[in-house]
Amino acid sequence: MPLLRIVGGVVFAILVAVPTMAQQRPPLQIEGAATPQPWQRYGDWTKAHWASYNTLARRDVTPPRGTEIVVETVSGEPAKGQKLAFDRRRGGGCLACHIMGPKTQALPGSVGPDLSEIGSAGRTDQWLFNYVFDPRVYNPDSVMPPWGRHGFYNEGEIRDIVAFLKTLKTPITFADPLNDPARRAKPVEDRDPLDPFVNPGADHIETGAALFNKPGPNGKACIACHANPAVAFKRWAVEMPKWEPRLDKVLGAEEFIARHAKATMDADYAMQSMANTDLSVYLHSLAFGEPIRIDLSSPAAKAAFERGEALSKVKIGQFNLACTDCHQRGANNWLRGQWLGEARGQFDHFPTWRTSKNELWDIRKRFQWCNVQVRADELPTDAAEYGELELYLRKMNEGLKLAAPNIRH
């Protein structure tokens, strides 16, 4: 905008650059957490904890693999071994990943090889025992959990499982294509995510819009600074998360909402609160259909991305699994009745209505759920590690069009 100055009776117009909205740094609450402290797991989730195994924050806790156990001959009871292998209460059982001969029960998985003829494969008793007890003695990066060393089964039970494996010499013929991972129809998501009769999450767009217009404790509202949100936030959600130097961490959409609301309106919209999620749904809806673009131009952002990529490969929990074990090495396979998709395509639909829980989840709650599912203690929602993992995964989905809020099982 021009400023006028008179010098020697002559009027000069001086152009002064005014920062655009994109160039301005929005106010943020810098100090403190963006989630309730101390962190406590959601009340309807399991109360179990796994302090003896790695988390994304503590990556040197899991006991290392031991040496190969010498076993000349395995004697066990095949019937007991089959019962153990098929028992879904034992960490999901072997059928979660494997087909295991004609007695295979419904909906076996395909992440692991078909074991229907493992008894004729020429494997020694020692190899079979050790591979079940802890496959890392042969393959340090194995996707298979260390069933014995991590306490799922004791040595006697593993002997029974090996005895059962030795009986498997006949392939299965599936009468029902639903039970054949090779013929089972892959899931296709074709529901209209913006139809509230189809997606309960779509109802929260209106709720979030009302919050956008509602004054906070100090009398200020979002609309006071962003009079035309449809224009101001047309691409905001698809350009998050970002590196935030004031916090020295990656800042995602939901943490931004919490910190910005506190700084501008004195509103307590902590991450995972209903207000925070509703505002996130509304702001994401404004960018629906926009292609995802993530800025890694700064050295700090690039370094955070690289840390996120490394985190995706960290094995955590009692199951000793990494993100890449399911969504890269195990991708496009079945984990029993659940299709494991690739990393690309796993991020463009958050926040999402989870039909299995009947509630809205942002991407950080999904991270926490994945952690707990592999029996690893989750981190607080605003953990720096989750921010870096989010940045990496969002970059992996760059170019896809945002389709949030959405609906998934």
Disulfide bonds with the S-S distance in Angstrom:
none
